Every structure is written in structure tokens, then in C-alpha cells.
Amino acid sequence: MIYEYRLLLNIKVNSELTAKFRFDSAMQALSIQGWKISLPITQDIDEQIPYRSSHSKEIFTSKRYWEGAFDKEHALCKEISIFVVSSPQLVIDYLYDYGFILIKGIKGCDHQGKFYYQYTIFPNNKCTGKPAIPTIIKK
């Protein structure tokens, strides 16, 4: 509980920047760190065969989550789920640095031993659920 309080207390959101700009900036920073960014993937998650990443580190979402997530003013206007392949801590940290709280979803492992983590981002961080705690808050 103390982590959740510190998470909310310490988040910094630059209100001069749109949610889309902040999200894209976080994705660009992660791309520089070697992450493959697939927003959205061409294969929809609703298909019978689940998407399997061919990358060791990837962030992806489906068209269903991505389409309409940002409005014409570039504000996040609906919940969006992202999926992280590999250890998610760097993704949690970067998105928090850019003003987003991630809420934990499902976690799974495929037959190749790759771990997949789902996180949901809510408009204006008005979220419910168990938050993913950034490294800076754990200290």
C-alpha cells in the first residue's frame, strides 16, 4: 500500500505535452534501448493463433486496443492494453517517467520460454487495479 501511495504522490505529468507525445516519446526511448515497438501488430489478438513475438524484447498491442486510443487533440481517451515481451521493469520505469501508471494484467509464458506481460494504461491515470511499481518508487 505504501508503494501505491508513493506512486501517486511522486508521478510527474507535464501538462504542456499531450498524452500521445509523451507515450510516443517513451516508446522512442525504449526503442533506443533495443526494444521492438509494434503498435499495433498486424495480427489481431482475437485471431485463433496467438501472436508470438520473434524478438527478445518487444512492446505490442492489437488494433482493437490501439484504434481510437488517442483523440484528435492527442489525449488518451480510452484504456489501452500493451503487452511486454521480456522483463517489463524498464518499460514500467520509462512510462512512469513520461507520466503513465501501468496496471498489471495477465502474465504468461509461451512454449519457447518467452514471458508476456499485459498492462493497462488509463486516461489521466484514473485507474483501478494493481499498479506496476517503478524502480524509483521501490527505493
N, C-alpha and C positions, 0 to 999 in steps of 0.2 A: 504494500500500500504506500509506503514511503517513496518508492521509486515513481509510482504513478503521480504522486503529488509534485515531486521534483520535476518530472517530465513536463507537466502542465505549467509549472511556475517558471521554468527556465527556457521554454521554447521562444524563439525569436522569429517573428514573421515580418518581413519587410513589406509593408502595405503599399509601398510605391511600385512594387513589382507584381505582375499578375501571377496567379497560380500556375498558369501554363508556362510562363517564362521560368519560374522557379523550378517546376518539375523538369522542364527540358534542360535547364542548367545542371540539375542533379544528375540526369541521365548522361549528359555530355561529360561531366566529371567522372562518372563511373566508367564510361566508355574509354576515357584516357587511362583508367586503371586496369583496362583489359577486359571489361565486361561487354558481352554482345547484347545489344539493346534491340528487341523485336517488339515494336509497338505499332500496330498489332501484328500477330503472326498471321500467315496466310491460311493456315489450317484452323478452323474453328474448334474450340474445346468441346462443343456439343456433338462433334462427329463421333462415330463409333470407335475409331482408333485414336487413342490419346496422343497428344503432341509429346514428342520426345526430343529434347534438345541434343544437338550434335556438338555443343560447346561445353566446356568445363565450367564456365561462369556465364550465365545468361539471365536477363530480366525480360519477361514477356507477358503479354496479355492477349485476350481474344478480341475479335471485332465487337462482340456483344458487350464487353466491358468498355472498350475504347471509344466506340462511336457515340458522340453526344456527351462525352465526359466533360468537355470544356465548351462553354458558350461563346458567342461572338465577341464578348468582352474578355475572353480568355480566363474566365473564372471557372473553377471546378464546380460543376453544377449537379453532379450525381456521384454516388460512391463508385470507386473504381478498384477492381482487384488486380493486383500484379502478382506474378509468380516468379520466384527466385530459384535458380539452379545453383547450387554450391552453398557454402556457408553464407548466411544472409547478413552478418553483422555490419559489414561495410556499407551495404545498401541501406540498412536501418540508420546508420550514422549519417550518411550523406543526405538522405531525405529529411532527417531531423534538422540537419544544418540548414537546409533550404526551407524549413518551416512546416514539415509534414510529420504527423504522428501516424505510424503504421499499426494497424490492429491485426493480431495474429489470426490466421485461418487454419486451413488444413496443412498437414505435413505428410509427405510420403516419400518412398524410395522406389525407383524402378528396378528392372531386372539387371541393369548394368551397374547398380550401386550408386546412382546419382540421386541426391536428395532434392526434393521440390518443396518449396515453402510458399504458401499463399498469404498475402497481406492485403488488407483493405484500407484505402485512403478515403476519408470523408471530407466533404466540403467544409471549409473553415474549421477543420479539426473537431467538429461536433460529432464525436464518435462514441460508440458503445462497444464493449468487448475488452479483451485483454491486450494491452499495448505491448509492442516490441520495445524494449528498453535500449536506448543508445548507450554507447560506451561511456560518454561523458557523464551520464546520469548515474551509472554504476559506481563511479569513483567516489 
